[in-house]
Amino acid sequence: ADLIGMDTISYIANAIYEELKDPLYAPPIILKKMVAAGWLGRKTGRGFYEYKK
């Protein structure tokens, strides 16, 4: 997920959930929190891991 970007993963997860409307496919809360905090992965230097520039 860090390589692709949390914002991209979030967009895809939301699209799947909106199409299926099944709680099983609801985006994880941690993903929403990470995007809101700006922790988008390698492109911002922080995601699930911290990246040194």
N, C-alpha and C positions, 0 to 999 in steps of 0.2 A: 504494500500500500504506500510506503514511503516513496518508492520509485515512481509510481503513477501519480500520486498526489491525493491527499485526503479530500480536497475539494472535488476532484474528478470522481473518486470513489463514492463520495456523498451524492453527487449528481446521479450517478448510475443507480445507487441503492434507492434513492427517492423515486426514480423513474420506474424501477421494477415494482416497488411497493405501490405506487399509484396505479399501475396497470393491474396488479393482482389483488390488491386490497386485502391481503392476508397478513395478519400480525406476525406470522413466521418470517416474513420478508421485510419487516419494519427496520429502518436503519438503526444501528446501535446508538445509544445515547452518547457514548464516548466519542464516536465519530463526529457528532454534532458539536460537542464541546471542543474537540481539537480544531475543527474548522473555525469556530468562533474565536478561539484563542490565537489563530493564525499559525497553528502548527500543521503545516500542509505537507511536510515531508522534506525530501532532499532540496526542493527548490527554495525553501525558507530556512533550511539548516536545522529544522527540528520537526519531528513527527513522533513515531513510536521510538525512534532513536534520535540522538543529537549528532549532528554532522559538523565537523570542523571545516572551516573554509581555507 
